[in-house]
Amino acid sequence: MKWIAPNQSADRELSIVAVREAIGRLLPGKEPHAGFCRALPLNRFFAHNRVHIASHLTETIEALRSYPRGDNYHAETFARATHNIDLMNRAKEDPNTFAWARSFWNSNLTIVPCVFHE
């Protein structure tokens, strides 16, 4: 994955630690960091008319438009629900949609075993 950060050290162990920490920050799905990682792209989709929602959802529309300077809780909650619905719909339409993800994570588990930190 050197292409992601070409100026960073190629030290394998340091890279594993960095990726493990980045993934770990996403695990608490209702925490601000994970919410931001979901809501900001949704804000950009909304700003560029790539996502459409019912016009009567005025509070949600305003929360998304003003993110991250407005009602972050409302925007992040909507983003979490939207992502979950989208993923469930994709999986219903094609059970193999996320086969690549299973393969990716299973391959990574053989390279770097999971470590639980409290």
N, CA, C and O atoms as CSV, one atom per row, in Angstrom:
chain,resi,resn,atom,element,x,y,z
A,1,MET,N,N,0.814,-1.194,0.000
A,1,MET,CA,C,0.000,0.000,0.000
A,1,MET,C,C,0.859,1.260,0.000
A,1,MET,O,O,0.379,2.330,0.375
A,2,LYS,N,N,2.089,1.155,-0.403
A,2,LYS,CA,C,2.991,2.304,-0.401
A,2,LYS,C,C,2.453,3.462,-1.239
A,2,LYS,O,O,2.781,4.617,-0.969
A,3,TRP,N,N,1.639,3.178,-2.242
A,3,TRP,CA,C,1.100,4.225,-3.097
A,3,TRP,C,C,0.219,5.207,-2.335
A,3,TRP,O,O,0.064,6.354,-2.754
A,4,ILE,N,N,-0.363,4.767,-1.213
A,4,ILE,CA,C,-1.234,5.646,-0.435
A,4,ILE,C,C,-0.428,6.760,0.229
A,4,ILE,O,O,-0.866,7.909,0.273
A,5,ALA,N,N,0.735,6.420,0.738
A,5,ALA,CA,C,1.590,7.396,1.425
A,5,ALA,C,C,3.029,7.196,0.951
A,5,ALA,O,O,3.842,6.628,1.681
A,6,PRO,N,N,3.357,7.656,-0.265
A,6,PRO,CA,C,4.673,7.376,-0.849
A,6,PRO,C,C,5.849,7.941,-0.059
A,6,PRO,O,O,6.966,7.441,-0.191
A,7,ASN,N,N,5.632,8.952,0.746
A,7,ASN,CA,C,6.738,9.554,1.493
A,7,ASN,C,C,6.921,8.961,2.886
A,7,ASN,O,O,7.769,9.420,3.650
A,8,GLN,N,N,6.143,7.960,3.213
A,8,GLN,CA,C,6.231,7.336,4.527
A,8,GLN,C,C,7.222,6.179,4.503
A,8,GLN,O,O,7.590,5.668,3.445
A,9,SER,N,N,7.632,5.792,5.672
A,9,SER,CA,C,8.565,4.670,5.825
A,9,SER,C,C,7.943,3.387,5.285
A,9,SER,O,O,6.736,3.171,5.400
A,10,ALA,N,N,8.773,2.551,4.704
A,10,ALA,CA,C,8.292,1.274,4.181
A,10,ALA,C,C,8.427,0.170,5.223
A,10,ALA,O,O,8.302,-1.010,4.895
A,11,ASP,N,N,8.677,0.536,6.452
A,11,ASP,CA,C,8.825,-0.444,7.518
A,11,ASP,C,C,7.507,-1.191,7.712
A,11,ASP,O,O,6.488,-0.595,8.061
A,12,ARG,N,N,7.540,-2.493,7.484
A,12,ARG,CA,C,6.321,-3.305,7.520
A,12,ARG,C,C,5.627,-3.253,8.880
A,12,ARG,O,O,4.411,-3.079,8.953
A,13,GLU,N,N,6.389,-3.401,9.942
A,13,GLU,CA,C,5.788,-3.426,11.279
A,13,GLU,C,C,5.151,-2.076,11.636
A,13,GLU,O,O,4.061,-2.034,12.206
A,14,LEU,N,N,5.825,-0.990,11.303
A,14,LEU,CA,C,5.241,0.330,11.569
A,14,LEU,C,C,3.986,0.548,10.737
A,14,LEU,O,O,3.022,1.148,11.211
A,15,SER,N,N,3.995,0.067,9.507
A,15,SER,CA,C,2.829,0.193,8.638
A,15,SER,C,C,1.657,-0.596,9.191
A,15,SER,O,O,0.522,-0.119,9.178
A,16,ILE,N,N,1.924,-1.793,9.676
A,16,ILE,CA,C,0.866,-2.628,10.256
A,16,ILE,C,C,0.259,-1.936,11.465
A,16,ILE,O,O,-0.961,-1.930,11.631
A,17,VAL,N,N,1.092,-1.357,12.304
A,17,VAL,CA,C,0.599,-0.641,13.482
A,17,VAL,C,C,-0.274,0.537,13.050
A,17,VAL,O,O,-1.345,0.753,13.617
A,18,ALA,N,N,0.172,1.295,12.056
A,18,ALA,CA,C,-0.584,2.467,11.597
A,18,ALA,C,C,-1.941,2.068,11.035
A,18,ALA,O,O,-2.947,2.708,11.340
A,19,VAL,N,N,-1.982,1.027,10.224
A,19,VAL,CA,C,-3.254,0.571,9.642
A,19,VAL,C,C,-4.161,0.020,10.732
A,19,VAL,O,O,-5.363,0.284,10.735
A,20,ARG,N,N,-3.588,-0.746,11.658
A,20,ARG,CA,C,-4.379,-1.308,12.760
A,20,ARG,C,C,-5.021,-0.174,13.571
A,20,ARG,O,O,-6.191,-0.266,13.943
A,21,GLU,N,N,-4.268,0.882,13.843
A,21,GLU,CA,C,-4.808,2.008,14.605
A,21,GLU,C,C,-5.897,2.733,13.816
A,21,GLU,O,O,-6.909,3.142,14.386
A,22,ALA,N,N,-5.694,2.893,12.505
A,22,ALA,CA,C,-6.703,3.573,11.673
A,22,ALA,C,C,-8.005,2.780,11.646
A,22,ALA,O,O,-9.084,3.358,11.773
A,23,ILE,N,N,-7.916,1.472,11.482
A,23,ILE,CA,C,-9.117,0.621,11.479
A,23,ILE,C,C,-9.767,0.641,12.863
A,23,ILE,O,O,-10.991,0.699,12.981
A,24,GLY,N,N,-8.950,0.595,13.892
A,24,GLY,CA,C,-9.473,0.607,15.258
A,24,GLY,C,C,-10.280,1.850,15.571
A,24,GLY,O,O,-11.239,1.790,16.341
A,25,ARG,N,N,-9.901,2.988,14.979
A,25,ARG,CA,C,-10.655,4.230,15.216
A,25,ARG,C,C,-12.049,4.170,14.589
A,25,ARG,O,O,-12.932,4.937,14.972
A,26,LEU,N,N,-12.252,3.271,13.634
A,26,LEU,CA,C,-13.556,3.161,12.977
A,26,LEU,C,C,-14.491,2.182,13.675
A,26,LEU,O,O,-15.695,2.194,13.418
A,27,LEU,N,N,-13.961,1.339,14.551
A,27,LEU,CA,C,-14.781,0.304,15.184
A,27,LEU,C,C,-15.933,0.861,16.022
A,27,LEU,O,O,-17.051,0.358,15.904
A,28,PRO,N,N,-15.715,1.866,16.853
A,28,PRO,CA,C,-16.870,2.424,17.567
A,28,PRO,C,C,-17.698,3.274,16.596
A,28,PRO,O,O,-17.485,4.481,16.480
A,29,GLY,N,N,-18.630,2.640,15.912
A,29,GLY,CA,C,-19.359,3.261,14.809
A,29,GLY,C,C,-20.148,4.512,15.139
A,29,GLY,O,O,-20.480,5.287,14.242
A,30,LYS,N,N,-20.453,4.721,16.406
A,30,LYS,CA,C,-21.234,5.911,16.770
A,30,LYS,C,C,-20.365,7.029,17.329
A,30,LYS,O,O,-20.875,8.069,17.744
A,31,GLU,N,N,-19.075,6.818,17.339
A,31,GLU,CA,C,-18.154,7.850,17.817
A,31,GLU,C,C,-17.932,8.894,16.723
A,31,GLU,O,O,-18.164,8.614,15.547
A,32,PRO,N,N,-17.488,10.090,17.096
A,32,PRO,CA,C,-17.339,11.178,16.119
A,32,PRO,C,C,-16.446,10.850,14.920
A,32,PRO,O,O,-16.770,11.242,13.799
A,33,HIS,N,N,-15.342,10.148,15.124
A,33,HIS,CA,C,-14.431,9.865,14.002
A,33,HIS,C,C,-15.111,9.011,12.930
A,33,HIS,O,O,-15.052,9.336,11.745
A,34,ALA,N,N,-15.747,7.932,13.346
A,34,ALA,CA,C,-16.441,7.059,12.384
A,34,ALA,C,C,-17.615,7.802,11.746
A,34,ALA,O,O,-17.872,7.657,10.551
A,35,GLY,N,N,-18.314,8.586,12.536
A,35,GLY,CA,C,-19.426,9.374,11.993
A,35,GLY,C,C,-18.952,10.353,10.937
A,35,GLY,O,O,-19.596,10.520,9.902
A,36,PHE,N,N,-17.828,10.998,11.198
A,36,PHE,CA,C,-17.255,11.943,10.236
A,36,PHE,C,C,-16.872,11.223,8.945
A,36,PHE,O,O,-17.115,11.735,7.852
A,37,CYS,N,N,-16.272,10.033,9.068
A,37,CYS,CA,C,-15.852,9.268,7.883
A,37,CYS,C,C,-17.042,8.850,7.019
A,37,CYS,O,O,-16.881,8.631,5.818
A,38,ARG,N,N,-18.232,8.736,7.612
A,38,ARG,CA,C,-19.430,8.418,6.838
A,38,ARG,C,C,-20.131,9.678,6.337
A,38,ARG,O,O,-20.549,9.744,5.180
A,39,ALA,N,N,-20.256,10.667,7.203
A,39,ALA,CA,C,-21.082,11.831,6.892
A,39,ALA,C,C,-20.431,12.802,5.913
A,39,ALA,O,O,-21.131,13.406,5.101
A,40,LEU,N,N,-19.136,12.964,5.966
A,40,LEU,CA,C,-18.517,13.926,5.050
A,40,LEU,C,C,-18.686,13.515,3.586
A,40,LEU,O,O,-19.056,14.361,2.772
A,41,PRO,N,N,-18.432,12.257,3.212
A,41,PRO,CA,C,-18.698,11.898,1.810
A,41,PRO,C,C,-20.167,12.060,1.434
A,41,PRO,O,O,-20.476,12.471,0.316
A,42,LEU,N,N,-21.070,11.744,2.349
A,42,LEU,CA,C,-22.494,11.924,2.066
A,42,LEU,C,C,-22.808,13.406,1.860
A,42,LEU,O,O,-23.607,13.756,0.991
A,43,ASN,N,N,-22.188,14.268,2.647
A,43,ASN,CA,C,-22.336,15.715,2.469
A,43,ASN,C,C,-21.902,16.118,1.064
A,43,ASN,O,O,-22.582,16.917,0.419
A,44,ARG,N,N,-20.794,15.587,0.583
A,44,ARG,CA,C,-20.288,15.939,-0.736
A,44,ARG,C,C,-21.196,15.395,-1.841
A,44,ARG,O,O,-21.424,16.071,-2.843
A,45,PHE,N,N,-21.715,14.176,-1.662
A,45,PHE,CA,C,-22.672,13.628,-2.629
A,45,PHE,C,C,-23.904,14.520,-2.696
A,45,PHE,O,O,-24.396,14.840,-3.778
A,46,PHE,N,N,-24.392,14.915,-1.535
A,46,PHE,CA,C,-25.582,15.756,-1.459
A,46,PHE,C,C,-25.320,17.114,-2.109
A,46,PHE,O,O,-26.166,17.626,-2.842
A,47,ALA,N,N,-24.152,17.696,-1.842
A,47,ALA,CA,C,-23.813,19.010,-2.393
A,47,ALA,C,C,-23.727,18.998,-3.916
A,47,ALA,O,O,-23.950,20.019,-4.566
A,48,HIS,N,N,-23.406,17.846,-4.474
A,48,HIS,CA,C,-23.254,17.737,-5.929
A,48,HIS,C,C,-24.426,16.997,-6.586
A,48,HIS,O,O,-24.313,16.481,-7.698
A,49,ASN,N,N,-25.553,16.963,-5.866
A,49,ASN,CA,C,-26.789,16.348,-6.380
A,49,ASN,C,C,-26.617,14.898,-6.812
A,49,ASN,O,O,-27.234,14.461,-7.784
A,50,ARG,N,N,-25.788,14.156,-6.102
A,50,ARG,CA,C,-25.609,12.732,-6.383
A,50,ARG,C,C,-26.510,11.877,-5.493
A,50,ARG,O,O,-26.703,10.689,-5.751
A,51,VAL,N,N,-27.057,12.490,-4.447
A,51,VAL,CA,C,-27.975,11.828,-3.526
A,51,VAL,C,C,-29.208,12.707,-3.419
A,51,VAL,O,O,-29.093,13.926,-3.298
A,52,HIS,N,N,-30.374,12.105,-3.461
A,52,HIS,CA,C,-31.619,12.851,-3.347
A,52,HIS,C,C,-32.437,12.249,-2.212
A,52,HIS,O,O,-32.566,11.029,-2.101
A,53,ILE,N,N,-32.987,13.120,-1.375
A,53,ILE,CA,C,-33.862,12.652,-0.304
A,53,ILE,C,C,-35.149,13.462,-0.364
A,53,ILE,O,O,-35.207,14.524,-0.984
A,54,ALA,N,N,-36.163,12.946,0.283
A,54,ALA,CA,C,-37.476,13.590,0.262
A,54,ALA,C,C,-37.384,15.018,0.783
A,54,ALA,O,O,-36.739,15.273,1.801
A,55,SER,N,N,-38.028,15.947,0.087
A,55,SER,CA,C,-37.927,17.374,0.411
A,55,SER,C,C,-38.532,17.731,1.771
A,55,SER,O,O,-38.187,18.767,2.341
A,56,HIS,N,N,-39.419,16.899,2.293
A,56,HIS,CA,C,-40.015,17.221,3.596
A,56,HIS,C,C,-39.062,16.937,4.763
A,56,HIS,O,O,-39.365,17.295,5.901
A,57,LEU,N,N,-37.932,16.307,4.502
A,57,LEU,CA,C,-36.952,16.033,5.553
A,57,LEU,C,C,-36.029,17.245,5.725
A,57,LEU,O,O,-34.811,17.146,5.575
A,58,THR,N,N,-36.631,18.368,6.036
A,58,THR,CA,C,-35.905,19.640,6.055
A,58,THR,C,C,-34.770,19.666,7.077
A,58,THR,O,O,-33.700,20.203,6.787
A,59,GLU,N,N,-34.980,19.100,8.263
A,59,GLU,CA,C,-33.919,19.088,9.273
A,59,GLU,C,C,-32.729,18.258,8.799
A,59,GLU,O,O,-31.577,18.638,9.009
A,60,THR,N,N,-33.010,17.137,8.167
A,60,THR,CA,C,-31.939,16.278,7.658
A,60,THR,C,C,-31.196,16.982,6.532
A,60,THR,O,O,-29.966,16.958,6.488
A,61,ILE,N,N,-31.923,17.598,5.635
A,61,ILE,CA,C,-31.303,18.322,4.520
A,61,ILE,C,C,-30.385,19.411,5.054
A,61,ILE,O,O,-29.252,19.551,4.594
A,62,GLU,N,N,-30.862,20.175,6.012
A,62,GLU,CA,C,-30.039,21.251,6.572
A,62,GLU,C,C,-28.822,20.688,7.299
A,62,GLU,O,O,-27.728,21.242,7.192
A,63,ALA,N,N,-29.001,19.599,8.035
A,63,ALA,CA,C,-27.871,18.981,8.751
A,63,ALA,C,C,-26.809,18.513,7.769
A,63,ALA,O,O,-25.616,18.689,8.015
A,64,LEU,N,N,-27.235,17.915,6.650
A,64,LEU,CA,C,-26.272,17.446,5.646
A,64,LEU,C,C,-25.593,18.612,4.928
A,64,LEU,O,O,-24.387,18.583,4.683
A,65,ARG,N,N,-26.369,19.622,4.600
A,65,ARG,CA,C,-25.799,20.780,3.898
A,65,ARG,C,C,-24.760,21.504,4.738
A,65,ARG,O,O,-23.735,21.946,4.219
A,66,SER,N,N,-25.017,21.625,6.021
A,66,SER,CA,C,-24.123,22.399,6.873
A,66,SER,C,C,-23.027,21.555,7.526
A,66,SER,O,O,-22.193,22.093,8.254
A,67,TYR,N,N,-23.016,20.267,7.281
A,67,TYR,CA,C,-22.015,19.389,7.904
A,67,TYR,C,C,-20.610,19.805,7.488
A,67,TYR,O,O,-20.396,20.071,6.306
A,68,PRO,N,N,-19.665,19.874,8.379
A,68,PRO,CA,C,-19.661,19.521,9.810
A,68,PRO,C,C,-19.871,20.704,10.738
A,68,PRO,O,O,-19.444,20.651,11.891
A,69,ARG,N,N,-20.506,21.757,10.282
A,69,ARG,CA,C,-20.688,22.951,11.103
A,69,ARG,C,C,-22.096,23.069,11.684
A,69,ARG,O,O,-22.424,24.097,12.277
A,70,GLY,N,N,-22.918,22.068,11.534
A,70,GLY,CA,C,-24.296,22.163,12.017
A,70,GLY,C,C,-24.626,21.059,12.989
A,70,GLY,O,O,-23.853,20.759,13.899
A,71,ASP,N,N,-25.776,20.459,12.792
A,71,ASP,CA,C,-26.260,19.379,13.650
A,71,ASP,C,C,-25.551,18.080,13.247
A,71,ASP,O,O,-26.086,17.273,12.487
A,72,ASN,N,N,-24.350,17.904,13.768
A,72,ASN,CA,C,-23.535,16.741,13.400
A,72,ASN,C,C,-24.206,15.430,13.770
A,72,ASN,O,O,-24.144,14.462,13.011
A,73,TYR,N,N,-24.845,15.391,14.930
A,73,TYR,CA,C,-25.496,14.153,15.353
A,73,TYR,C,C,-26.547,13.718,14.330
A,73,TYR,O,O,-26.616,12.544,13.963
A,74,HIS,N,N,-27.351,14.657,13.877
A,74,HIS,CA,C,-28.410,14.352,12.909
A,74,HIS,C,C,-27.800,13.877,11.588
A,74,HIS,O,O,-28.254,12.885,11.017
A,75,ALA,N,N,-26.787,14.570,11.107
A,75,ALA,CA,C,-26.149,14.207,9.836
A,75,ALA,C,C,-25.464,12.850,9.939
A,75,ALA,O,O,-25.584,12.029,9.030
A,76,GLU,N,N,-24.751,12.606,11.030
A,76,GLU,CA,C,-24.028,11.339,11.187
A,76,GLU,C,C,-24.973,10.164,11.379
A,76,GLU,O,O,-24.706,9.065,10.892
A,77,THR,N,N,-26.069,10.384,12.083
A,77,THR,CA,C,-27.066,9.323,12.256
A,77,THR,C,C,-27.694,8.970,10.912
A,77,THR,O,O,-27.859,7.795,10.586
A,78,PHE,N,N,-28.041,9.993,10.136
A,78,PHE,CA,C,-28.610,9.752,8.811
A,78,PHE,C,C,-27.593,9.029,7.919
A,78,PHE,O,O,-27.954,8.107,7.188
A,79,ALA,N,N,-26.337,9.443,7.977
A,79,ALA,CA,C,-25.294,8.816,7.158
A,79,ALA,C,C,-25.123,7.348,7.529
A,79,ALA,O,O,-24.998,6.498,6.647
A,80,ARG,N,N,-25.116,7.040,8.828
A,80,ARG,CA,C,-24.963,5.651,9.284
A,80,ARG,C,C,-26.125,4.805,8.775
A,80,ARG,O,O,-25.913,3.703,8.268
A,81,ALA,N,N,-27.338,5.304,8.904
A,81,ALA,CA,C,-28.516,4.561,8.430
A,81,ALA,C,C,-28.484,4.394,6.920
A,81,ALA,O,O,-28.799,3.320,6.408
A,82,THR,N,N,-28.109,5.442,6.207
A,82,THR,CA,C,-28.051,5.386,4.741
A,82,THR,C,C,-27.037,4.368,4.265
A,82,THR,O,O,-27.314,3.589,3.353
A,83,HIS,N,N,-25.857,4.370,4.881
A,83,HIS,CA,C,-24.829,3.400,4.504
A,83,HIS,C,C,-25.298,1.970,4.769
A,83,HIS,O,O,-25.111,1.082,3.938
A,84,ASN,N,N,-25.907,1.758,5.932
A,84,ASN,CA,C,-26.380,0.409,6.262
A,84,ASN,C,C,-27.457,-0.061,5.283
A,84,ASN,O,O,-27.432,-1.209,4.841
A,85,ILE,N,N,-28.392,0.809,4.946
A,85,ILE,CA,C,-29.451,0.453,3.996
A,85,ILE,C,C,-28.855,0.143,2.625
A,85,ILE,O,O,-29.230,-0.838,1.983
A,86,ASP,N,N,-27.932,0.981,2.186
A,86,ASP,CA,C,-27.290,0.775,0.893
A,86,ASP,C,C,-26.557,-0.567,0.848
A,86,ASP,O,O,-26.672,-1.307,-0.129
A,87,LEU,N,N,-25.815,-0.874,1.893
A,87,LEU,CA,C,-25.074,-2.139,1.926
A,87,LEU,C,C,-26.025,-3.338,1.932
A,87,LEU,O,O,-25.783,-4.329,1.244
A,88,MET,N,N,-27.100,-3.244,2.704
A,88,MET,CA,C,-28.067,-4.349,2.748
A,88,MET,C,C,-28.737,-4.533,1.385
A,88,MET,O,O,-28.920,-5.665,0.939
A,89,ASN,N,N,-29.101,-3.440,0.724
A,89,ASN,CA,C,-29.725,-3.537,-0.598
A,89,ASN,C,C,-28.780,-4.136,-1.628
A,89,ASN,O,O,-29.188,-4.963,-2.444
A,90,ARG,N,N,-27.531,-3.724,-1.594
A,90,ARG,CA,C,-26.551,-4.290,-2.531
A,90,ARG,C,C,-26.389,-5.788,-2.316
A,90,ARG,O,O,-26.321,-6.555,-3.276
A,91,ALA,N,N,-26.326,-6.204,-1.055
A,91,ALA,CA,C,-26.161,-7.622,-0.746
A,91,ALA,C,C,-27.392,-8.428,-1.166
A,91,ALA,O,O,-27.257,-9.572,-1.597
A,92,LYS,N,N,-28.588,-7.849,-1.046
A,92,LYS,CA,C,-29.804,-8.537,-1.490
A,92,LYS,C,C,-29.816,-8.717,-3.004
A,92,LYS,O,O,-30.191,-9.775,-3.509
A,93,GLU,N,N,-29.401,-7.670,-3.724
A,93,GLU,CA,C,-29.403,-7.721,-5.181
A,93,GLU,C,C,-28.392,-8.719,-5.721
A,93,GLU,O,O,-28.674,-9.434,-6.683
A,94,ASP,N,N,-27.227,-8.769,-5.113
A,94,ASP,CA,C,-26.166,-9.655,-5.586
A,94,ASP,C,C,-25.355,-10.133,-4.393
A,94,ASP,O,O,-24.540,-9.381,-3.859
A,95,PRO,N,N,-25.568,-11.379,-3.966
A,95,PRO,CA,C,-24.851,-11.901,-2.798
A,95,PRO,C,C,-23.327,-11.869,-2.954
A,95,PRO,O,O,-22.604,-11.934,-1.960
A,96,ASN,N,N,-22.837,-11.769,-4.188
A,96,ASN,CA,C,-21.391,-11.738,-4.403
A,96,ASN,C,C,-20.824,-10.319,-4.438
A,96,ASN,O,O,-19.631,-10.130,-4.672
A,97,THR,N,N,-21.672,-9.332,-4.207
A,97,THR,CA,C,-21.229,-7.941,-4.260
A,97,THR,C,C,-20.017,-7.696,-3.376
A,97,THR,O,O,-19.105,-6.965,-3.765
A,98,PHE,N,N,-19.996,-8.283,-2.220
A,98,PHE,CA,C,-18.913,-8.029,-1.281
A,98,PHE,C,C,-17.962,-9.208,-1.132
A,98,PHE,O,O,-17.255,-9.324,-0.131
A,99,ALA,N,N,-17.948,-10.078,-2.133
A,99,ALA,CA,C,-17.004,-11.205,-2.105
A,99,ALA,C,C,-15.571,-10.702,-2.040
A,99,ALA,O,O,-14.724,-11.299,-1.375
A,100,TRP,N,N,-15.301,-9.591,-2.738
A,100,TRP,CA,C,-13.949,-9.035,-2.710
A,100,TRP,C,C,-13.552,-8.624,-1.296
A,100,TRP,O,O,-12.397,-8.781,-0.901
A,101,ALA,N,N,-14.514,-8.095,-0.533
A,101,ALA,CA,C,-14.209,-7.652,0.832
A,101,ALA,C,C,-13.873,-8.847,1.717
A,101,ALA,O,O,-12.924,-8.794,2.501
A,102,ARG,N,N,-14.646,-9.922,1.595
A,102,ARG,CA,C,-14.346,-11.128,2.370
A,102,ARG,C,C,-12.960,-11.649,2.010
A,102,ARG,O,O,-12.169,-11.999,2.886
A,103,SER,N,N,-12.676,-11.698,0.709
A,103,SER,CA,C,-11.371,-12.170,0.253
A,103,SER,C,C,-10.252,-11.271,0.777
A,103,SER,O,O,-9.226,-11.758,1.252
A,104,PHE,N,N,-10.459,-9.953,0.687
A,104,PHE,CA,C,-9.458,-8.991,1.151
A,104,PHE,C,C,-9.151,-9.182,2.627
A,104,PHE,O,O,-7.993,-9.317,3.020
A,105,TRP,N,N,-10.222,-9.190,3.455
A,105,TRP,CA,C,-9.994,-9.293,4.897
A,105,TRP,C,C,-9.468,-10.662,5.299
A,105,TRP,O,O,-8.636,-10.754,6.203
A,106,ASN,N,N,-9.927,-11.720,4.657
A,106,ASN,CA,C,-9.392,-13.051,4.963
A,106,ASN,C,C,-7.920,-13.146,4.597
A,106,ASN,O,O,-7.134,-13.739,5.336
A,107,SER,N,N,-7.540,-12.567,3.466
A,107,SER,CA,C,-6.128,-12.558,3.075
A,107,SER,C,C,-5.299,-11.775,4.081
A,107,SER,O,O,-4.196,-12.184,4.445
A,108,ASN,N,N,-5.837,-10.648,4.526
A,108,ASN,CA,C,-5.109,-9.844,5.508
A,108,ASN,C,C,-4.963,-10.556,6.840
A,108,ASN,O,O,-3.951,-10.405,7.525
A,109,LEU,N,N,-5.978,-11.337,7.206
A,109,LEU,CA,C,-5.877,-12.078,8.464
A,109,LEU,C,C,-4.761,-13.116,8.429
A,109,LEU,O,O,-4.174,-13.433,9.464
A,110,THR,N,N,-4.465,-13.647,7.243
A,110,THR,CA,C,-3.352,-14.600,7.153
A,110,THR,C,C,-2.009,-13.879,7.229
A,110,THR,O,O,-1.014,-14.456,7.668
A,111,ILE,N,N,-1.981,-12.619,6.803
A,111,ILE,CA,C,-0.737,-11.849,6.848
A,111,ILE,C,C,-0.517,-11.264,8.241
A,111,ILE,O,O,0.577,-11.356,8.798
A,112,VAL,N,N,-1.568,-10.664,8.794
A,112,VAL,CA,C,-1.479,-9.998,10.088
A,112,VAL,C,C,-2.665,-10.427,10.936
A,112,VAL,O,O,-3.793,-10.011,10.670
A,113,PRO,N,N,-2.432,-11.248,11.948
A,113,PRO,CA,C,-3.551,-11.669,12.806
A,113,PRO,C,C,-4.121,-10.496,13.589
A,113,PRO,O,O,-3.412,-9.544,13.917
A,114,CYS,N,N,-5.416,-10.580,13.883
A,114,CYS,CA,C,-6.064,-9.543,14.674
A,114,CYS,C,C,-5.516,-9.554,16.087
A,114,CYS,O,O,-5.216,-10.607,16.649
A,115,VAL,N,N,-5.391,-8.372,16.645
A,115,VAL,CA,C,-4.949,-8.214,18.027
A,115,VAL,C,C,-5.982,-7.365,18.722
A,115,VAL,O,O,-6.288,-6.259,18.276
A,116,PHE,N,N,-6.522,-7.874,19.811
A,116,PHE,CA,C,-7.531,-7.135,20.572
A,116,PHE,C,C,-6.847,-6.317,21.638
A,116,PHE,O,O,-6.072,-6.842,22.438
A,117,HIS,N,N,-7.137,-5.021,21.650
A,117,HIS,CA,C,-6.591,-4.121,22.667
A,117,HIS,C,C,-7.747,-3.552,23.468
A,117,HIS,O,O,-8.768,-3.159,22.905
A,118,GLU,N,N,-7.588,-3.510,24.758
A,118,GLU,CA,C,-8.626,-2.916,25.613
A,118,GLU,C,C,-8.264,-1.515,25.975
A,118,GLU,O,O,-9.012,-0.849,26.690
